[in-house]
Amino acid sequence: MKKLLFIPLALSVVFVNGQSLSRKAVFAKGQQLERVSTIKMTFAMEMMGQSIDMNNNNTITSLVEVKNATDKDYAIASTVKRVVTSMSGMGQEMSYDSDKKDGAPNEMGQKMAEMVGKTSNITINSKGFITTSDDTTGGGPKAGGFMGMTGGLTSASNKPGSSYDLIANLPEKALKVGDTWIDSTVSKEGKAVTNYKVLDIKGDEATVSMDGTVTQTGETENNGMTINLSIQGTSKGTFAMEVATGIIKKRNVLLDATGTMDVAGQSAPFTMKLNMDEGVTKK
């Protein structure tokens, strides 16, 4: 009897270990997802003999809606519903919550308030690649000043041809636990190289680790001054995804970077840490 019981147990182990992943994007018309992204940044810089330290926390809540679905592609709209931000540094503290009715009392709050209610529309194919987009910022440095540029280090572009960042960026081959691959992205602003590894596949959820390097340069503006930035860093993190749909359910990325900021003829070195946590839930 014990031998007979062992046979189905052994078969179940083989079945679980034999599970595989494949690149796909599966949505349903009318489907809604709530996406909450939190980025925490610490920044330290030496300039003209002075030390400048800043902390910045941003939480952005968006509603992702599938407007149309066919066998070939999906029309997806993403609308920013809430922005919560706080910053401290140089003896000052500022905060803003778009759900509060006390207005935007400072420049930072006003900039963040402009995001609320904005909708971006994209179309993706059945593999999760963007085919059309009305996002004209492209995620570049000028999309939102210094924070726009540094925030772009942990988020993907909405340009056509890019992988939609709510879909796991898997290669075009079946993957099993332990498999690895490398992905690189090159643009005029810089380059990112990421190493991936499938850590686990259990039921309808898979966990993937990622680590890599990123370099970015660009020009932005602050208070009428032009700032040239150069950033180099390393990143690591994990994401959990639905095996059946390819949709990422949660993600964490930690970026550790150094760089230089050139402004008004002065060049100042800085260090920076970015920690992004993201969760996606069905509504």
Accessible surface in RSA format (square Angstrom, percent):
REM  Atomic radii and reference values for relative SASA: ProtOr
REM  Chains: A
REM  Algorithm: Lee & Richards
REM  Probe-radius: 1.40
REM  Slices: 20
REM RES _ NUM      All-atoms   Total-Side   Main-Chain    Non-polar    All polar
REM                ABS   REL    ABS   REL    ABS   REL    ABS   REL    ABS   REL
RES MET A   1   166.95  86.5 125.60  83.1  41.35  98.4 111.25  94.6  55.70  73.8
RES LYS A   2   178.00  86.8 170.30 104.5   7.71  18.3 114.31 102.9  63.69  67.8
RES LYS A   3   174.84  85.3 170.31 104.5   4.53  10.8 116.62 105.0  58.22  62.0
RES LEU A   4   116.59  64.9 110.46  79.0   6.12  15.4 110.73  77.8   5.86  15.8
RES LEU A   5   116.92  65.1 111.03  79.4   5.90  14.8 111.56  78.3   5.36  14.4
RES PHE A   6   128.12  64.1 125.21  77.6   2.91   7.6 127.73  77.4   0.39   1.1
RES ILE A   7    93.80  53.4  91.73  68.3   2.07   5.0  93.63  67.4   0.17   0.5
RES PRO A   8    75.83  55.3  69.68  63.5   6.15  22.3  71.32  58.9   4.50  28.0
RES LEU A   9   108.47  60.4 103.25  73.9   5.23  13.1 107.58  75.6   0.90   2.4
RES ALA A  10    34.35  31.6  28.56  44.1   5.79  13.2  33.78  47.6   0.57   1.5
RES LEU A  11   114.90  64.0 111.28  79.6   3.61   9.1 111.53  78.3   3.36   9.1
RES SER A  12    52.02  44.0  45.30  60.5   6.73  15.5  43.94  93.6   8.08  11.3
RES VAL A  13    76.87  50.6  73.98  67.0   2.89   7.0  76.87  66.8   0.00   0.0
RES VAL A  14   102.66  67.6  97.77  88.5   4.89  11.8 100.75  87.5   1.91   5.2
RES PHE A  15   150.24  75.2 141.95  87.9   8.29  21.6 148.52  90.0   1.72   4.9
RES VAL A  16    71.35  47.0  69.23  62.7   2.12   5.1  69.23  60.2   2.12   5.8
RES ASN A  17    98.82  68.1  84.10  81.3  14.72  35.4  26.95  64.9  71.87  69.5
RES GLY A  18    55.96  69.0   0.00   N/A  55.96  69.0  32.04  87.9  23.92  53.6
RES GLN A  19    39.38  22.0  31.93  23.3   7.44  17.7  15.88  33.8  23.50  17.8
RES SER A  20    58.76  49.6  42.05  56.1  16.70  38.5  11.17  23.8  47.58  66.7
RES LEU A  21     1.00   0.6   0.45   0.3   0.55   1.4   0.97   0.7   0.03   0.1
RES SER A  22    48.87  41.3  46.70  62.3   2.17   5.0  31.99  68.1  16.88  23.7
RES ARG A  23     8.82   3.7   2.91   1.5   5.91  14.1   1.30   1.8   7.52   4.6
RES LYS A  24    57.53  28.1  55.97  34.3   1.56   3.7  44.72  40.3  12.82  13.7
RES ALA A  25     1.83   1.7   0.00   0.0   1.83   4.2   0.00   0.0   1.83   4.9
RES VAL A  26    65.70  43.2  64.04  58.0   1.67   4.0  64.04  55.6   1.67   4.5
RES PHE A  27    13.05   6.5   0.00   0.0  13.05  34.0   2.38   1.4  10.67  30.5
RES ALA A  28    59.41  54.6  55.09  85.0   4.32   9.8  59.05  83.2   0.36   0.9
RES LYS A  29   143.72  70.1 116.53  71.5  27.18  64.7  65.15  58.6  78.56  83.7
RES GLY A  30    55.59  68.6   0.00   N/A  55.59  68.6  36.63 100.5  18.96  42.5
RES GLN A  31    37.55  21.0  26.69  19.5  10.86  25.9  25.46  54.2  12.09   9.2
RES GLN A  32    63.52  35.5  59.37  43.4   4.15   9.9   8.45  18.0  55.08  41.8
RES LEU A  33     2.34   1.3   2.34   1.7   0.00   0.0   2.34   1.6   0.00   0.0
RES GLU A  34    58.75  33.7  57.90  43.8   0.85   2.0   3.13   6.1  55.62  45.4
RES ARG A  35    34.34  14.4  34.15  17.4   0.19   0.5   8.07  11.0  26.27  15.9
RES VAL A  36    53.01  34.9  50.89  46.1   2.13   5.1  50.89  44.2   2.13   5.8
RES SER A  37    21.88  18.5  20.52  27.4   1.36   3.1  14.70  31.3   7.17  10.1
RES THR A  38    31.37  22.3  31.16  31.6   0.21   0.5  18.38  24.7  12.99  19.6
RES ILE A  39    29.68  16.9  29.42  21.9   0.26   0.6  29.42  21.2   0.26   0.7
RES LYS A  40   116.28  56.7 113.29  69.5   3.00   7.1  55.74  50.2  60.54  64.5
RES MET A  41     4.51   2.3   3.37   2.2   1.15   2.7   3.43   2.9   1.08   1.4
RES THR A  42    66.13  47.0  64.92  65.8   1.21   2.9  57.55  77.3   8.58  13.0
RES PHE A  43     6.37   3.2   1.56   1.0   4.81  12.5   2.58   1.6   3.79  10.9
RES ALA A  44    38.83  35.7  36.13  55.8   2.70   6.1  36.46  51.3   2.37   6.3
RES MET A  45    16.20   8.4  11.26   7.5   4.94  11.8  13.38  11.4   2.81   3.7
RES GLU A  46    96.05  55.1  92.53  70.0   3.52   8.4  51.67 100.0  44.38  36.2
RES MET A  47    36.90  19.1  31.14  20.6   5.76  13.7  20.84  17.7  16.06  21.3
RES MET A  48   152.56  79.0 106.73  70.6  45.83 109.1  99.83  84.9  52.73  69.9
RES GLY A  49    82.83 102.2   0.00   N/A  82.83 102.2  40.04 109.9  42.79  95.8
RES GLN A  50   123.52  69.1 120.65  88.2   2.87   6.8  29.81  63.5  93.71  71.1
RES SER A  51    76.55  64.7  46.72  62.3  29.83  68.7  27.07  57.6  49.48  69.3
RES ILE A  52    31.61  18.0  30.77  22.9   0.84   2.0  31.44  22.6   0.16   0.4
RES ASP A  53    84.71  59.3  77.45  77.1   7.26  17.2  31.81  74.9  52.91  52.8
RES MET A  54    34.64  17.9  32.95  21.8   1.69   4.0  25.86  22.0   8.79  11.6
RES ASN A  55    70.79  48.8  69.42  67.1   1.37   3.3  18.33  44.1  52.46  50.7
RES ASN A  56     5.84   4.0   5.24   5.1   0.60   1.4   1.29   3.1   4.55   4.4
RES ASN A  57    61.65  42.5  60.65  58.6   1.00   2.4  13.68  32.9  47.97  46.4
RES ASN A  58    14.02   9.7  13.94  13.5   0.08   0.2   3.95   9.5  10.07   9.7
RES THR A  59    38.90  27.7  37.77  38.3   1.14   2.7  21.16  28.4  17.75  26.8
RES ILE A  60    44.97  25.6  43.72  32.6   1.25   3.0  43.72  31.5   1.25   3.4
RES THR A  61    23.93  17.0  23.93  24.3   0.00   0.0  13.63  18.3  10.31  15.6
RES SER A  62    12.30  10.4  11.87  15.8   0.43   1.0   1.34   2.8  10.96  15.4
RES LEU A  63    23.82  13.3  23.79  17.0   0.03   0.1  23.79  16.7   0.03   0.1
RES VAL A  64     0.43   0.3   0.19   0.2   0.23   0.6   0.19   0.2   0.23   0.6
RES GLU A  65    37.46  21.5  37.46  28.3   0.00   0.0   3.81   7.4  33.65  27.5
RES VAL A  66     3.27   2.2   0.53   0.5   2.74   6.6   0.53   0.5   2.74   7.4
RES LYS A  67   113.13  55.2  97.51  59.8  15.62  37.2  61.75  55.6  51.38  54.7
RES ASN A  68    65.76  45.3  65.55  63.3   0.22   0.5  14.97  36.0  50.79  49.1
RES ALA A  69    31.82  29.3  10.67  16.5  21.16  48.1  10.97  15.4  20.85  55.2
RES THR A  70    66.34  47.2  48.98  49.7  17.36  41.4  58.23  78.2   8.11  12.3
RES ASP A  71   144.62 101.3 115.38 114.8  29.24  69.2  37.55  88.4 107.07 106.8
RES LYS A  72   165.07  80.5 158.40  97.2   6.67  15.9 104.25  93.8  60.81  64.8
RES ASP A  73    51.11  35.8  50.80  50.6   0.32   0.7   3.16   7.4  47.95  47.8
RES TYR A  74    19.08   8.9  18.79  10.7   0.29   0.8   2.37   1.8  16.71  20.6
RES ALA A  75    33.75  31.0  32.46  50.1   1.29   2.9  32.46  45.7   1.29   3.4
RES ILE A  76     3.23   1.8   0.95   0.7   2.28   5.5   1.47   1.1   1.76   4.8
RES ALA A  77     2.97   2.7   2.78   4.3   0.19   0.4   2.78   3.9   0.19   0.5
RES SER A  78    28.56  24.1  25.64  34.2   2.92   6.7  14.44  30.8  14.12  19.8
RES THR A  79    15.91  11.3  15.91  16.1   0.00   0.0   9.45  12.7   6.46   9.8
RES VAL A  80    23.30  15.3  22.91  20.7   0.39   0.9  22.91  19.9   0.39   1.1
RES LYS A  81   107.77  52.6  93.27  57.2  14.50  34.5  47.58  42.8  60.20  64.1
RES ARG A  82    88.53  37.2  88.46  45.1   0.06   0.2  14.69  20.1  73.83  44.7
RES VAL A  83     0.00   0.0   0.00   0.0   0.00   0.0   0.00   0.0   0.00   0.0
RES VAL A  84    51.04  33.6  49.90  45.2   1.14   2.7  49.90  43.4   1.14   3.1
RES THR A  85     2.39   1.7   0.58   0.6   1.80   4.3   0.90   1.2   1.49   2.3
RES SER A  86    43.78  37.0  42.96  57.3   0.82   1.9  28.52  60.7  15.26  21.4
RES MET A  87    47.41  24.6  43.01  28.5   4.40  10.5  29.68  25.2  17.72  23.5
RES SER A  88    38.43  32.5  36.79  49.1   1.64   3.8  22.65  48.2  15.78  22.1
RES GLY A  89    17.01  21.0   0.00   N/A  17.01  21.0   9.97  27.4   7.04  15.8
RES MET A  90   129.25  66.9  87.50  57.9  41.75  99.4  81.86  69.6  47.39  62.8
RES GLY A  91    87.76 108.2   0.00   N/A  87.76 108.2  45.24 124.2  42.52  95.2
RES GLN A  92   116.65  65.2 110.35  80.6   6.30  15.0  30.30  64.5  86.35  65.5
RES GLU A  93   151.70  87.1 120.72  91.3  30.97  73.7  38.40  74.3 113.29  92.5
RES MET A  94    51.95  26.9  44.14  29.2   7.82  18.6  34.50  29.3  17.45  23.1
RES SER A  95    71.72  60.6  62.12  82.9   9.60  22.1  25.24  53.7  46.48  65.1
RES TYR A  96    24.48  11.4  17.00   9.7   7.48  19.5   9.74   7.3  14.74  18.2
RES ASP A  97    19.91  13.9  14.93  14.9   4.98  11.8   7.23  17.0  12.68  12.6
RES SER A  98    22.30  18.8   3.46   4.6  18.84  43.4   3.47   7.4  18.83  26.4
RES ASP A  99    79.09  55.4  60.55  60.3  18.55  43.9  19.34  45.5  59.76  59.6
RES LYS A 100   129.99  63.4 118.99  73.0  11.01  26.2  67.09  60.4  62.91  67.0
RES LYS A 101   194.26  94.8 156.44  96.0  37.82  90.0 112.77 101.5  81.49  86.8
RES ASP A 102   113.08  79.2  78.08  77.7  35.00  82.8  48.22 113.5  64.86  64.7
RES GLY A 103    41.66  51.4   0.00   N/A  41.66  51.4  39.84 109.3   1.82   4.1
RES ALA A 104    30.74  28.3  11.32  17.5  19.41  44.2  11.55  16.3  19.19  50.8
RES PRO A 105   101.13  73.7  57.98  52.9  43.15 156.9  71.34  58.9  29.80 185.2
RES ASN A 106    29.71  20.5  22.73  22.0   6.99  16.8  22.76  54.8   6.96   6.7
RES GLU A 107    99.74  57.3  91.99  69.6   7.75  18.5  43.25  83.7  56.49  46.1
RES MET A 108    30.01  15.5  22.11  14.6   7.90  18.8  27.98  23.8   2.03   2.7
RES GLY A 109     0.00   0.0   0.00   N/A   0.00   0.0   0.00   0.0   0.00   0.0
RES GLN A 110    98.65  55.2  95.65  69.9   3.00   7.1  26.24  55.9  72.41  54.9
RES LYS A 111   126.14  61.5 119.66  73.4   6.47  15.4  67.21  60.5  58.93  62.8
RES MET A 112    28.10  14.6  28.10  18.6   0.00   0.0   4.48   3.8  23.62  31.3
RES ALA A 113    33.32  30.6  22.66  35.0  10.66  24.3  22.94  32.3  10.38  27.5
RES GLU A 114   105.12  60.4  93.63  70.8  11.49  27.3  44.19  85.5  60.93  49.7
RES MET A 115    61.65  31.9  58.28  38.6   3.36   8.0  50.25  42.7  11.40  15.1
RES VAL A 116    52.58  34.6  34.31  31.1  18.27  44.0  34.31  29.8  18.27  49.6
RES GLY A 117    50.17  61.9   0.00   N/A  50.17  61.9  28.64  78.6  21.53  48.2
RES LYS A 118   131.88  64.3 128.29  78.7   3.59   8.5  90.84  81.8  41.03  43.7
RES THR A 119    64.76  46.1  37.19  37.7  27.57  65.7  26.07  35.0  38.69  58.5
RES SER A 120    31.97  27.0  28.67  38.3   3.30   7.6  18.27  38.9  13.70  19.2
RES ASN A 121    67.37  46.5  64.54  62.4   2.83   6.8  25.89  62.3  41.49  40.1
RES ILE A 122    10.52   6.0   6.62   4.9   3.89   9.4   8.46   6.1   2.05   5.6
RES THR A 123    29.80  21.2  29.80  30.2   0.00   0.0  12.54  16.8  17.26  26.1
RES ILE A 124     0.00   0.0   0.00   0.0   0.00   0.0   0.00   0.0   0.00   0.0
RES ASN A 125    44.30  30.5  44.30  42.8   0.00   0.0  15.91  38.3  28.39  27.4
RES SER A 126    47.76  40.4  44.65  59.6   3.11   7.2  18.85  40.1  28.91  40.5
RES LYS A 127    84.87  41.4  84.87  52.1   0.00   0.0  47.11  42.4  37.76  40.2
RES GLY A 128     0.00   0.0   0.00   N/A   0.00   0.0   0.00   0.0   0.00   0.0
RES PHE A 129    65.61  32.8  65.61  40.6   0.00   0.0  65.61  39.8   0.00   0.0
RES ILE A 130     3.49   2.0   0.29   0.2   3.20   7.7   0.29   0.2   3.20   8.7
RES THR A 131    64.79  46.1  44.79  45.4  20.00  47.7  45.89  61.6  18.90  28.6
RES THR A 132    76.71  54.6  74.58  75.6   2.13   5.1  68.05  91.4   8.66  13.1
RES SER A 133    33.74  28.5   0.97   1.3  32.77  75.5   3.83   8.2  29.91  41.9
RES ASP A 134    78.06  54.7  54.58  54.3  23.48  55.5  44.27 104.2  33.79  33.7
RES ASP A 135    40.94  28.7  23.67  23.6  17.27  40.8   7.11  16.7  33.83  33.7
RES THR A 136   136.91  97.4  99.37 100.7  37.54  89.5  78.62 105.6  58.29  88.1
RES THR A 137    76.70  54.6  52.81  53.5  23.89  56.9  53.19  71.4  23.51  35.5
RES GLY A 138    11.00  13.6   0.00   N/A  11.00  13.6   4.52  12.4   6.48  14.5
RES GLY A 139    35.84  44.2   0.00   N/A  35.84  44.2  23.27  63.9  12.57  28.2
RES GLY A 140    13.22  16.3   0.00   N/A  13.22  16.3  13.22  36.3   0.00   0.0
RES PRO A 141    10.53   7.7  10.53   9.6   0.00   0.0  10.53   8.7   0.00   0.0
RES LYS A 142   155.81  76.0 127.32  78.1  28.49  67.8  81.20  73.1  74.61  79.5
RES ALA A 143    50.45  46.4  14.31  22.1  36.14  82.2  19.06  26.8  31.39  83.2
RES GLY A 144    43.12  53.2   0.00   N/A  43.12  53.2  30.67  84.2  12.45  27.9
RES GLY A 145    22.08  27.2   0.00   N/A  22.08  27.2  15.29  42.0   6.79  15.2
RES PHE A 146    34.99  17.5  28.92  17.9   6.07  15.8  28.92  17.5   6.07  17.4
RES MET A 147    53.82  27.9  48.43  32.1   5.39  12.8  47.58  40.5   6.24   8.3
RES GLY A 148    22.22  27.4   0.00   N/A  22.22  27.4  16.00  43.9   6.22  13.9
RES MET A 149     0.17   0.1   0.00   0.0   0.17   0.4   0.17   0.1   0.00   0.0
RES THR A 150     0.00   0.0   0.00   0.0   0.00   0.0   0.00   0.0   0.00   0.0
RES GLY A 151    11.85  14.6   0.00   N/A  11.85  14.6  10.89  29.9   0.96   2.1
RES GLY A 152    21.53  26.6   0.00   N/A  21.53  26.6   7.67  21.1  13.86  31.0
RES LEU A 153    23.87  13.3   0.16   0.1  23.70  59.6   2.48   1.7  21.39  57.6
RES THR A 154    16.54  11.8   0.64   0.6  15.90  37.9   7.18   9.6   9.36  14.1
RES SER A 155    64.16  54.2  41.06  54.8  23.10  53.2  33.88  72.1  30.28  42.4
RES ALA A 156    51.70  47.5  25.13  38.8  26.57  60.4  33.87  47.7  17.83  47.2
RES SER A 157    33.14  28.0  24.44  32.6   8.70  20.1  25.53  54.4   7.60  10.7
RES ASN A 158    35.08  24.2  32.98  31.9   2.10   5.0   0.89   2.1  34.18  33.0
RES LYS A 159    94.27  46.0  93.17  57.2   1.10   2.6  60.95  54.9  33.32  35.5
RES PRO A 160    81.42  59.3  60.33  55.0  21.09  76.7  60.61  50.0  20.81 129.3
RES GLY A 161    58.83  72.6   0.00   N/A  58.83  72.6  36.36  99.8  22.48  50.3
RES SER A 162    31.41  26.5  22.35  29.8   9.06  20.9  16.24  34.6  15.17  21.3
RES SER A 163    21.97  18.6  13.38  17.9   8.59  19.8  12.81  27.3   9.17  12.8
RES TYR A 164     8.73   4.1   8.47   4.8   0.25   0.7   7.25   5.4   1.48   1.8
RES ASP A 165    28.63  20.1  21.35  21.3   7.28  17.2  14.24  33.5  14.39  14.4
RES LEU A 166     0.00   0.0   0.00   0.0   0.00   0.0   0.00   0.0   0.00   0.0
RES ILE A 167     2.66   1.5   0.27   0.2   2.39   5.8   0.27   0.2   2.39   6.5
RES ALA A 168     1.27   1.2   0.33   0.5   0.94   2.1   0.33   0.5   0.94   2.5
RES ASN A 169    38.45  26.5  35.26  34.1   3.19   7.7  12.94  31.2  25.51  24.7
RES LEU A 170     5.64   3.1   1.37   1.0   4.27  10.7   1.93   1.4   3.72  10.0
RES PRO A 171    31.83  23.2  20.56  18.7  11.27  41.0  31.77  26.2   0.06   0.3
RES GLU A 172   114.89  66.0  79.68  60.3  35.21  83.8  63.38 122.6  51.51  42.1
RES LYS A 173   116.04  56.6 102.41  62.8  13.63  32.5  68.25  61.4  47.79  50.9
RES ALA A 174    71.71  65.9  48.95  75.5  22.76  51.8  49.45  69.6  22.27  59.0
RES LEU A 175     0.98   0.5   0.00   0.0   0.98   2.5   0.98   0.7   0.00   0.0
RES LYS A 176   117.58  57.4 117.55  72.1   0.03   0.1  80.98  72.9  36.60  39.0
RES VAL A 177    68.15  44.8  51.92  47.0  16.22  39.1  51.92  45.1  16.22  44.0
RES GLY A 178    37.01  45.6   0.00   N/A  37.01  45.6  21.34  58.6  15.67  35.1
RES ASP A 179    32.53  22.8  28.71  28.6   3.82   9.0   8.05  19.0  24.47  24.4
RES THR A 180    82.86  58.9  68.54  69.5  14.31  34.1  35.24  47.3  47.61  72.0
RES TRP A 181    25.46  10.2  15.75   7.6   9.72  22.8  23.82  12.7   1.64   2.7
RES ILE A 182   120.90  68.8  90.68  67.6  30.23  72.9  90.68  65.3  30.23  82.0
RES ASP A 183    48.76  34.2  44.81  44.6   3.96   9.4   5.86  13.8  42.91  42.8
RES SER A 184    65.71  55.5  40.60  54.2  25.11  57.8   7.65  16.3  58.07  81.4
RES THR A 185    84.67  60.2  79.13  80.2   5.54  13.2  61.51  82.6  23.15  35.0
RES VAL A 186   109.06  71.8  78.56  71.1  30.50  73.5  78.56  68.3  30.50  82.7
RES SER A 187    52.72  44.5  31.78  42.4  20.94  48.2  32.76  69.8  19.96  28.0
RES LYS A 188   186.10  90.8 141.88  87.1  44.21 105.3  96.00  86.4  90.10  96.0
RES GLU A 189    28.79  16.5  27.16  20.5   1.63   3.9  11.89  23.0  16.90  13.8
RES GLY A 190    21.79  26.9   0.00   N/A  21.79  26.9  19.92  54.7   1.87   4.2
RES LYS A 191   102.58  50.0  96.71  59.3   5.88  14.0  43.30  39.0  59.28  63.1
RES ALA A 192    34.59  31.8  32.84  50.7   1.75   4.0  32.99  46.5   1.60   4.2
RES VAL A 193    41.61  27.4  41.10  37.2   0.51   1.2  41.10  35.7   0.51   1.4
RES THR A 194    27.42  19.5  27.42  27.8   0.00   0.0   6.39   8.6  21.03  31.8
RES ASN A 195    56.00  38.6  54.73  52.9   1.27   3.1  20.29  48.8  35.70  34.5
RES TYR A 196    22.04  10.3  19.28  11.0   2.77   7.2   2.41   1.8  19.63  24.2
RES LYS A 197    92.98  45.4  92.90  57.0   0.08   0.2  36.00  32.4  56.98  60.7
RES VAL A 198     0.26   0.2   0.00   0.0   0.26   0.6   0.00   0.0   0.26   0.7
RES LEU A 199    80.82  45.0  61.02  43.7  19.80  49.8  63.38  44.5  17.44  46.9
RES ASP A 200    48.31  33.8  48.20  48.0   0.11   0.3  15.13  35.6  33.17  33.1
RES ILE A 201     3.21   1.8   0.29   0.2   2.92   7.0   0.29   0.2   2.92   7.9
RES LYS A 202   144.27  70.4 136.04  83.5   8.23  19.6  81.60  73.4  62.67  66.8
RES GLY A 203    55.47  68.4   0.00   N/A  55.47  68.4  41.85 114.8  13.62  30.5
RES ASP A 204    75.21  52.7  63.34  63.0  11.88  28.1  40.72  95.8  34.49  34.4
RES GLU A 205    58.68  33.7  56.12  42.5   2.56   6.1  19.09  36.9  39.59  32.3
RES ALA A 206     0.42   0.4   0.00   0.0   0.42   1.0   0.42   0.6   0.00   0.0
RES THR A 207    40.46  28.8  40.35  40.9   0.11   0.3  22.92  30.8  17.54  26.5
RES VAL A 208     0.00   0.0   0.00   0.0   0.00   0.0   0.00   0.0   0.00   0.0
RES SER A 209    27.40  23.2  27.37  36.5   0.03   0.1  17.42  37.1   9.99  14.0
RES MET A 210    22.55  11.7  19.55  12.9   3.00   7.1   6.26   5.3  16.29  21.6
RES ASP A 211    72.90  51.1  72.34  72.0   0.56   1.3  21.29  50.1  51.61  51.5
RES GLY A 212     8.78  10.8   0.00   N/A   8.78  10.8   5.03  13.8   3.75   8.4
RES THR A 213    75.01  53.3  72.38  73.4   2.63   6.3  55.59  74.7  19.42  29.4
RES VAL A 214    15.29  10.1  14.29  12.9   1.00   2.4  14.88  12.9   0.41   1.1
RES THR A 215    63.71  45.3  62.24  63.1   1.47   3.5  50.79  68.2  12.92  19.5
RES GLN A 216    19.49  10.9  18.80  13.7   0.69   1.6   2.22   4.7  17.27  13.1
RES THR A 217    72.68  51.7  70.33  71.3   2.35   5.6  48.10  64.6  24.57  37.1
RES GLY A 218    20.08  24.8   0.00   N/A  20.08  24.8  17.15  47.1   2.93   6.6
RES GLU A 219    74.40  42.7  69.60  52.7   4.80  11.4  15.05  29.1  59.35  48.5
RES THR A 220     3.32   2.4   2.19   2.2   1.13   2.7   1.57   2.1   1.75   2.6
RES GLU A 221   117.88  67.7 101.52  76.8  16.37  39.0  26.73  51.7  91.15  74.4
RES ASN A 222    73.17  50.5  68.97  66.7   4.20  10.1  11.81  28.4  61.36  59.3
RES ASN A 223   112.70  77.7  72.64  70.2  40.06  96.5  33.44  80.5  79.27  76.6
RES GLY A 224    78.44  96.7   0.00   N/A  78.44  96.7  36.23  99.4  42.21  94.5
RES MET A 225    91.00  47.1  86.96  57.5   4.04   9.6  67.30  57.2  23.70  31.4
RES THR A 226    63.94  45.5  51.18  51.9  12.76  30.4  25.60  34.4  38.35  58.0
RES ILE A 227    10.73   6.1  10.73   8.0   0.00   0.0  10.73   7.7   0.00   0.0
RES ASN A 228    68.80  47.4  67.58  65.3   1.22   2.9  18.06  43.5  50.74  49.0
RES LEU A 229     4.33   2.4   0.00   0.0   4.33  10.9   1.01   0.7   3.31   8.9
RES SER A 230    31.37  26.5  31.11  41.5   0.25   0.6  18.58  39.6  12.79  17.9
RES ILE A 231     0.87   0.5   0.21   0.2   0.66   1.6   0.21   0.1   0.66   1.8
RES GLN A 232    81.02  45.3  78.71  57.5   2.30   5.5  43.06  91.7  37.95  28.8
RES GLY A 233    11.06  13.6   0.00   N/A  11.06  13.6   6.60  18.1   4.46  10.0
RES THR A 234    78.46  55.8  77.13  78.2   1.33   3.2  58.05  78.0  20.41  30.9
RES SER A 235    26.07  22.0  21.71  29.0   4.36  10.0   9.78  20.8  16.28  22.8
RES LYS A 236   126.57  61.7 124.86  76.6   1.70   4.1  68.56  61.7  58.01  61.8
RES GLY A 237    13.32  16.4   0.00   N/A  13.32  16.4   9.07  24.9   4.25   9.5
RES THR A 238    57.72  41.1  57.18  58.0   0.54   1.3  31.37  42.1  26.35  39.8
RES PHE A 239     8.08   4.0   5.05   3.1   3.03   7.9   8.08   4.9   0.00   0.0
RES ALA A 240     3.81   3.5   3.10   4.8   0.71   1.6   3.10   4.4   0.71   1.9
RES MET A 241     0.55   0.3   0.55   0.4   0.00   0.0   0.55   0.5   0.00   0.0
RES GLU A 242    20.25  11.6  20.25  15.3   0.00   0.0   3.38   6.5  16.88  13.8
RES VAL A 243    24.94  16.4  24.22  21.9   0.72   1.7  24.22  21.0   0.72   2.0
RES ALA A 244    58.29  53.6  44.61  68.8  13.68  31.1  51.67  72.8   6.62  17.5
RES THR A 245    24.57  17.5  24.57  24.9   0.00   0.0  24.57  33.0   0.00   0.0
RES GLY A 246     1.66   2.1   0.00   N/A   1.66   2.1   1.66   4.6   0.00   0.0
RES ILE A 247     5.04   2.9   5.04   3.8   0.00   0.0   5.04   3.6   0.00   0.0
RES ILE A 248     4.58   2.6   4.58   3.4   0.00   0.0   4.58   3.3   0.00   0.0
RES LYS A 249    74.58  36.4  70.44  43.2   4.14   9.9  37.45  33.7  37.13  39.6
RES LYS A 250   123.74  60.4 123.31  75.7   0.43   1.0  67.96  61.2  55.78  59.4
RES ARG A 251    33.27  14.0  27.89  14.2   5.38  12.8  10.55  14.4  22.72  13.8
RES ASN A 252    47.97  33.1  47.34  45.8   0.62   1.5  20.17  48.5  27.80  26.9
RES VAL A 253    18.23  12.0  18.23  16.5   0.00   0.0  18.23  15.8   0.00   0.0
RES LEU A 254    59.27  33.0  57.88  41.4   1.38   3.5  57.88  40.7   1.38   3.7
RES LEU A 255     1.59   0.9   1.52   1.1   0.07   0.2   1.52   1.1   0.07   0.2
RES ASP A 256    66.12  46.3  60.44  60.2   5.68  13.4  15.94  37.5  50.19  50.1
RES ALA A 257     1.95   1.8   0.00   0.0   1.95   4.4   1.70   2.4   0.24   0.6
RES THR A 258    72.87  51.8  72.64  73.6   0.23   0.6  53.56  71.9  19.32  29.2
RES GLY A 259     6.98   8.6   0.00   N/A   6.98   8.6   3.29   9.0   3.69   8.3
RES THR A 260    53.37  38.0  52.93  53.7   0.43   1.0  41.27  55.4  12.10  18.3
RES MET A 261    19.55  10.1  19.55  12.9   0.00   0.0  10.50   8.9   9.06  12.0
RES ASP A 262    58.59  41.0  56.84  56.6   1.75   4.1  20.36  47.9  38.24  38.1
RES VAL A 263    14.31   9.4  11.73  10.6   2.58   6.2  13.82  12.0   0.49   1.3
RES ALA A 264    86.38  79.4  41.87  64.6  44.51 101.2  62.04  87.4  24.33  64.5
RES GLY A 265    85.51 105.4   0.00   N/A  85.51 105.4  44.79 122.9  40.72  91.2
RES GLN A 266    83.19  46.5  80.42  58.8   2.77   6.6   9.68  20.6  73.51  55.8
RES SER A 267    79.69  67.3  49.75  66.4  29.94  69.0  35.60  75.8  44.09  61.8
RES ALA A 268     0.64   0.6   0.37   0.6   0.27   0.6   0.64   0.9   0.00   0.0
RES PRO A 269    78.91  57.5  77.17  70.3   1.74   6.3  77.31  63.8   1.60   9.9
RES PHE A 270     5.92   3.0   0.00   0.0   5.92  15.4   3.41   2.1   2.51   7.2
RES THR A 271    73.92  52.6  73.50  74.5   0.42   1.0  58.18  78.2  15.74  23.8
RES MET A 272     2.96   1.5   0.09   0.1   2.87   6.8   1.89   1.6   1.08   1.4
RES LYS A 273   103.93  50.7 102.97  63.2   0.96   2.3  80.08  72.1  23.85  25.4
RES LEU A 274     0.04   0.0   0.00   0.0   0.04   0.1   0.00   0.0   0.04   0.1
RES ASN A 275    55.59  38.3  53.79  52.0   1.80   4.3  10.45  25.2  45.14  43.6
RES MET A 276     9.14   4.7   9.14   6.1   0.00   0.0   2.66   2.3   6.49   8.6
RES ASP A 277    74.07  51.9  72.13  71.8   1.94   4.6  25.51  60.0  48.56  48.4
RES GLU A 278    11.80   6.8   5.13   3.9   6.67  15.9   3.55   6.9   8.26   6.7
RES GLY A 279    28.76  35.5   0.00   N/A  28.76  35.5  23.28  63.9   5.48  12.3
RES VAL A 280    12.91   8.5   2.46   2.2  10.45  25.2   2.46   2.1  10.45  28.3
RES THR A 281    83.74  59.6  79.02  80.1   4.72  11.2  73.18  98.3  10.56  16.0
RES LYS A 282   132.38  64.6 104.15  63.9  28.23  67.2  62.55  56.3  69.83  74.4
RES LYS A 283   144.94  70.7  77.45  47.5  67.50 160.7  72.63  65.4  72.31  77.0
END  Absolute sums over single chains surface
CHAIN  1 A    15307.9      12306.8       3001.2       8832.4       6475.6
END  Absolute sums over all chains
TOTAL         15307.9      12306.8       3001.2       8832.4       6475.6
